[in-house]
Amino acid sequence: MKKTLIVFGIALTSIVFVSLGEKSITSNGAPLGSTGAPIEHTCAKSGCHAGSGINSGIAQLTVDFNNGNLQYQPGQTYNIKVALSQPTIERFGFQVVAINDNDSTNAGTFVVTDSSRTQVLAGANEFEGRNYMTYRYPGTSPFSLGLGKWEFQWTAPSENVGSVTLYTAAVAANDDGTDLGDSVYTKQITLEPIPTGISETNNEIGISVYPNPAHERLMVNYQFAETGNSTIKLMDLRSSTIAKELSRFDHIGKQVAELNIKELSPGNYLLLVSKGSKQFTQKVVIY
């Protein structure tokens, strides 16, 4: 459908029904920017798919990346499966986008493996630079009774960009010829780069944060090669002030820290994790 692919980001489906005496379906792909990713909304609105809150229905949305292994290696291609199941539903849709958690830009490229049911659309205007995997009209038909399902691939960026998130949105439509009574679902999964050389030489694998963009809480993973006191700071880039600070004593090995960010204003922040003369940094977006 923190620092990893922010895996996939995944976008929303929108199937628009127009009543013209007899109902007819005119949609052939979700509107751009419908995944709920940063700067995007979903199709849970009048004129698209109104009538219920997001994720308030009984359907089950699943997004499988590489059989559940949420890691990526730069330049490699991975299989993705999106499925939305709800008994009696006969019309489904979806959209997915992959976003770099560091700067909210597009990450990697989607690859069509079933051209009859799926397609890739290029973003425009405020979504310029983003690429969306979505359905074709034949792909709105159930894969099997009560099941919308789509398979495609994603090729990771050519270099390690940190966390990548896949934002996915999907629709279970009642096929009544109106935009009312349809249900919208969203899901996000984050992909992390596979650790490379640095951990083999000095046992320091750097830093990763998730989710990114974050809201209410931020999880920080880091590792230094020695025991000692460490400091975690979250800097507000607008005011150059410390928004959050945490001091800890860490042993050798992977460490996990949680920051409560509920009271922080939306915007761009810089996370600094330091021990002695060593320091890791990571850009964080709070919404």
C-alpha positions as CSV (number, residue, x, y, z in Angstrom):
1,M,0.0,0.0,0.0
2,K,11.7,5.2,10.2
3,K,14.6,5.2,8.0
4,T,14.0,2.7,5.5
5,L,12.3,2.8,2.5
6,I,10.1,4.8,4.0
7,V,9.0,0.8,2.0
8,F,7.2,1.3,0.6
9,G,5.1,4.6,0.5
10,I,1.9,3.7,-0.8
11,A,-1.0,5.7,-2.3
12,L,-4.7,5.6,-2.6
13,T,-7.1,4.3,-5.1
14,S,-10.0,6.1,-6.2
15,I,-12.7,4.7,-8.4
16,V,-15.2,7.3,-9.5
17,F,-18.7,6.2,-10.4
18,V,-21.0,8.4,-12.5
19,S,-24.7,7.8,-12.8
20,L,-25.9,8.3,-16.3
21,G,-29.3,6.6,-16.4
22,E,-27.4,3.3,-16.0
23,K,-24.3,3.4,-13.8
24,S,-21.0,3.5,-15.6
25,I,-17.5,3.5,-14.3
26,T,-15.3,6.2,-15.8
27,S,-12.1,5.9,-13.7
28,N,-8.9,4.5,-15.0
29,G,-6.4,5.1,-12.2
30,A,-6.6,7.0,-8.9
31,P,-6.2,10.8,-9.0
32,L,-2.6,11.8,-8.4
33,G,-1.7,12.5,-4.8
34,S,-4.3,10.3,-3.1
35,T,-2.1,8.1,-0.9
36,G,-2.1,10.1,2.3
37,A,1.7,10.6,2.0
38,P,3.2,14.0,3.0
39,I,1.4,16.9,1.2
40,E,-1.2,14.4,-0.1
41,H,-4.8,13.6,0.9
42,T,-6.9,10.6,0.1
43,C,-10.1,10.0,-1.8
44,A,-12.3,9.9,1.3
45,K,-14.1,13.1,0.3
46,S,-17.2,14.3,-1.6
47,G,-17.0,13.7,-5.3
48,C,-14.6,10.8,-4.9
49,H,-15.4,8.2,-2.2
50,A,-17.5,9.8,0.5
51,G,-19.7,8.3,3.2
52,S,-17.3,6.7,5.7
53,G,-14.2,7.6,7.6
54,I,-10.7,6.3,6.6
55,N,-10.0,2.7,7.9
56,S,-13.5,2.6,9.5
57,G,-14.9,-0.3,7.4
58,I,-14.6,-4.0,7.7
59,A,-12.2,-4.6,4.8
60,Q,-8.6,-5.9,5.4
61,L,-5.8,-4.1,3.5
62,T,-2.4,-5.8,3.3
63,V,0.8,-4.7,1.7
64,D,3.5,-7.3,1.3
65,F,7.0,-6.2,0.4
66,N,9.5,-8.9,-0.4
67,N,7.6,-11.6,1.6
68,G,7.8,-9.4,4.7
69,N,11.5,-8.6,4.6
70,L,11.4,-4.8,5.0
71,Q,15.0,-4.1,4.0
72,Y,16.3,-3.0,0.6
73,Q,19.7,-3.0,-1.2
74,P,20.4,0.0,-3.5
75,G,19.5,-0.8,-7.1
76,Q,17.8,-4.1,-6.4
77,T,14.2,-4.9,-7.5
78,Y,11.6,-6.3,-5.1
79,N,8.1,-7.8,-5.4
80,I,5.1,-6.0,-3.9
81,K,1.6,-7.3,-3.4
82,V,-1.4,-5.1,-2.4
83,A,-4.6,-6.8,-1.4
84,L,-8.0,-5.5,-0.1
85,S,-10.6,-8.1,1.0
86,Q,-14.2,-7.5,1.8
87,P,-17.1,-10.0,1.2
88,T,-19.7,-9.0,-1.4
89,I,-17.5,-6.1,-2.8
90,E,-17.2,-6.2,-6.6
91,R,-15.1,-3.2,-7.3
92,F,-11.7,-2.2,-5.9
93,G,-8.9,0.3,-6.5
94,F,-5.5,1.3,-5.1
95,Q,-2.6,3.7,-5.3
96,V,1.0,3.5,-3.9
97,V,3.9,5.9,-3.7
98,A,7.4,5.4,-2.3
99,I,8.8,8.4,-0.3
100,N,12.3,9.2,1.0
101,D,11.8,9.8,4.7
102,N,14.6,12.3,4.9
103,D,13.2,14.9,2.5
104,S,9.7,13.6,1.4
105,T,10.9,13.1,-2.3
106,N,10.2,10.2,-4.5
107,A,12.2,7.1,-3.8
108,G,13.0,4.4,-6.4
109,T,10.9,3.4,-9.4
110,F,7.8,1.1,-9.8
111,V,7.8,-1.6,-12.4
112,V,4.6,-2.9,-14.0
113,T,4.4,-6.7,-14.2
114,D,0.7,-7.0,-15.1
115,S,-0.1,-4.3,-17.7
116,S,-3.8,-5.3,-17.9
117,R,-4.5,-4.4,-14.2
118,T,-1.8,-1.9,-13.2
119,Q,0.0,1.2,-14.5
120,V,2.5,3.9,-13.4
121,L,1.4,7.5,-13.4
122,A,3.9,10.4,-13.3
123,G,3.1,13.2,-10.7
124,A,2.4,16.7,-11.9
125,N,2.1,20.2,-10.3
126,E,2.6,19.9,-6.6
127,F,3.3,16.1,-7.0
128,E,5.9,16.7,-9.7
129,G,8.7,14.1,-9.4
130,R,6.6,11.5,-7.6
131,N,5.6,8.3,-9.4
132,Y,2.4,6.4,-8.6
133,M,1.5,2.7,-9.0
134,T,-2.2,2.4,-9.5
135,Y,-4.9,0.4,-11.2
136,R,-6.2,0.2,-14.8
137,Y,-10.0,-0.2,-15.3
138,P,-9.8,-4.0,-15.7
139,G,-7.9,-4.0,-12.4
140,T,-11.0,-2.7,-10.5
141,S,-12.6,-6.2,-11.0
142,P,-12.1,-8.6,-8.1
143,F,-9.1,-10.9,-8.4
144,S,-11.4,-13.5,-6.8
145,L,-14.7,-13.2,-4.9
146,G,-14.5,-10.2,-2.5
147,L,-10.8,-9.7,-3.1
148,G,-9.0,-6.9,-4.9
149,K,-5.4,-7.8,-5.5
150,W,-2.5,-6.3,-7.5
151,E,1.2,-7.4,-7.9
152,F,4.1,-5.2,-9.2
153,Q,7.7,-4.5,-8.5
154,W,9.8,-1.7,-7.0
155,T,13.4,-0.9,-7.8
156,A,15.3,0.7,-4.9
157,P,17.3,3.9,-5.4
158,S,20.8,3.5,-6.8
159,E,22.3,4.5,-3.5
160,N,21.4,4.3,0.2
161,V,18.9,7.1,1.0
162,G,17.9,5.9,4.4
163,S,14.4,4.9,5.3
164,V,11.8,4.7,2.6
165,T,8.1,4.6,3.3
166,L,5.5,3.0,1.1
167,Y,2.2,4.9,1.4
168,T,-0.8,2.8,0.1
169,A,-4.4,3.7,-0.2
170,A,-7.2,1.5,-1.4
171,V,-11.0,1.6,-2.0
172,A,-13.7,-0.9,-1.6
173,A,-16.6,0.4,-3.7
174,N,-20.2,-0.6,-3.5
175,D,-20.7,-0.1,-7.3
176,D,-24.0,1.7,-6.9
177,G,-23.3,4.4,-9.4
178,T,-22.6,7.1,-6.9
179,D,-19.6,8.1,-4.7
180,L,-21.5,7.4,-1.5
181,G,-21.1,4.4,0.7
182,D,-17.6,3.5,-0.4
183,S,-14.8,2.7,2.0
184,V,-11.2,4.0,2.0
185,Y,-8.3,2.3,3.6
186,T,-4.6,3.3,4.1
187,K,-1.4,1.6,5.2
188,Q,2.2,2.6,5.5
189,I,5.3,0.4,5.7
190,T,8.9,1.6,6.1
191,L,11.9,0.0,4.4
192,E,15.4,0.2,5.9
193,P,18.6,-0.1,3.9
194,I,20.6,-3.3,4.5
195,P,23.6,-2.4,6.7
196,T,26.9,-2.4,4.8
197,G,30.6,-1.9,5.3
198,I,30.7,0.5,8.3
199,S,29.3,-2.1,10.8
200,E,32.0,-4.6,9.7
201,T,34.9,-2.2,10.3
202,N,34.1,-0.4,13.6
203,N,30.8,-1.9,14.9
204,E,29.0,1.5,14.4
205,I,26.1,1.2,12.1
206,G,24.9,4.8,12.3
207,I,21.4,5.9,13.0
208,S,17.8,5.2,11.8
209,V,14.6,6.8,12.8
210,Y,11.0,5.8,12.3
211,P,8.4,6.8,11.3
212,N,9.6,9.7,9.3
213,P,7.6,11.9,8.8
214,A,6.6,11.4,12.5
215,H,3.6,12.4,14.6
216,E,3.3,12.0,18.4
217,R,6.3,9.7,18.8
218,L,9.7,9.1,17.2
219,M,11.7,5.9,17.6
220,V,15.5,6.2,17.3
221,N,17.8,3.2,16.5
222,Y,21.6,3.7,16.8
223,Q,24.8,2.0,17.7
224,F,28.3,3.0,18.9
225,A,31.4,0.9,19.2
226,E,31.9,1.6,22.9
227,T,30.0,1.8,26.2
228,G,29.4,5.3,27.7
229,N,27.1,8.3,28.0
230,S,25.2,9.3,24.9
231,T,23.0,12.4,24.1
232,I,20.1,12.6,21.8
233,K,19.0,16.0,20.6
234,L,16.1,17.1,18.3
235,M,16.9,20.5,16.9
236,D,14.2,22.8,15.4
237,L,15.7,24.0,12.1
238,R,13.6,27.1,11.9
239,S,14.7,28.5,15.3
240,S,18.0,26.6,15.7
241,T,16.8,25.6,19.2
242,I,16.8,22.3,21.0
243,A,13.2,20.9,20.9
244,K,14.0,17.7,22.7
245,E,17.0,16.4,24.6
246,L,17.7,13.0,26.2
247,S,20.8,11.7,28.0
248,R,21.5,8.0,28.4
249,F,24.1,5.5,29.4
250,D,24.5,2.9,26.7
251,H,26.4,-0.4,26.4
252,I,27.9,-1.7,23.2
253,G,25.3,-2.9,20.7
254,K,22.1,-1.7,19.1
255,Q,20.1,0.9,21.1
256,V,16.5,2.0,20.9
257,A,15.2,5.3,22.2
258,E,11.7,6.8,22.1
259,L,11.0,10.5,21.9
260,N,7.5,11.9,22.8
261,I,6.9,14.7,20.2
262,K,3.2,15.3,20.7
263,E,3.7,18.9,21.7
264,L,6.1,19.9,18.9
265,S,5.1,22.0,16.0
266,P,5.0,20.6,12.5
267,G,8.2,21.3,10.5
268,N,11.7,20.1,9.7
269,Y,14.0,19.0,12.5
270,L,17.6,17.6,12.9
271,L,18.2,14.6,15.1
272,L,21.7,14.4,16.6
273,V,22.9,11.3,18.5
274,S,26.4,11.8,20.0
275,K,28.9,10.0,22.3
276,G,32.2,11.6,23.0
277,S,33.6,12.9,19.6
278,K,31.3,10.6,17.6
279,Q,28.0,11.9,16.2
280,F,25.2,10.7,14.0
281,T,22.7,13.0,12.4
282,Q,19.4,12.5,10.6
283,K,16.7,14.9,9.2
284,V,13.2,14.4,10.7
285,V,9.9,15.8,9.4
286,I,7.1,16.2,12.0
287,Y,3.5,16.7,10.9
